[in-house]
């Protein structure tokens, strides 16, 4: 069984300058968006959406040049 709401949309935006990314979220099917505060300092590397809960988003990135970080976003 797949959990979640079809109204939740999340997007990771890559920004080459200043080598940083941003995450945007809509809880109303894209009618309105909010930017989630920056979670890392050096940008994002990948995002994963589990099949069991498509509203959950796992983001991996670089906190600095040697330390990786993992963030889990869920409504």
N, C-alpha and C positions, 0 to 999 in steps of 0.2 A: 504494500500500500504506500502510495506517495503522499507525504504530508505537505502542507503549505498552502499558501494563497497565491492565486494567479495574479494578484495585484502588486506583489513585491517584485521590484526590478532593481538590480544593482549593477553598476558599471565601474570598472577600473580604467582610469585614464592615464596613459603614459605621457610623461612630460620630459622631453630631452633637456630642457633648460629650465630650471637648474638641476636637472637629473633627479627629478622627484615625480611622484605620481599622486593621484587623488582618487578617492572612492566616492561615488554619488549613489544615492538611494531614493527610490520612489516607493511609497506604500499604497499609492492609489492608481496603479496601472500606468504611470507616466504623466499624469496630470500635473503633478508638482514634484520637484526634486530638492533634496538637501545634500550638501556636501558633508561627509563624515570627516571629522577632524583628522589631520594628517597623522598616520599611524607609524610611519617610519621616516628616517632622515635621508636615506639614500635611494629611495624608490622601491617599486614593487617588482617582483620577478614572475609571479604566477598567481592565478586564482583557481579554486576548485569548488565545485558545487556538488555535494553528495546526492546520489540518486534517491536516497531515502528521505531527504528533506531539501528540496530545491530552493527553499528560502534561506538556508544556511550557506554562508560563503566563507571559505577558508582562504586567506591571503598570506603569501609568504613574501618577505622582502629583506632588505639590508638595513639594520639599525646603524651600523657604521661599516667601515671597509672590511671588518673581520667577523662581525656578529650577525647571525640571521635572526629574524623574528617571524612569528606565526600569530595571526590574528583570526579569531572566529567571530563572524557577524551573524546574528540571528534576530528576527523580529521579536 
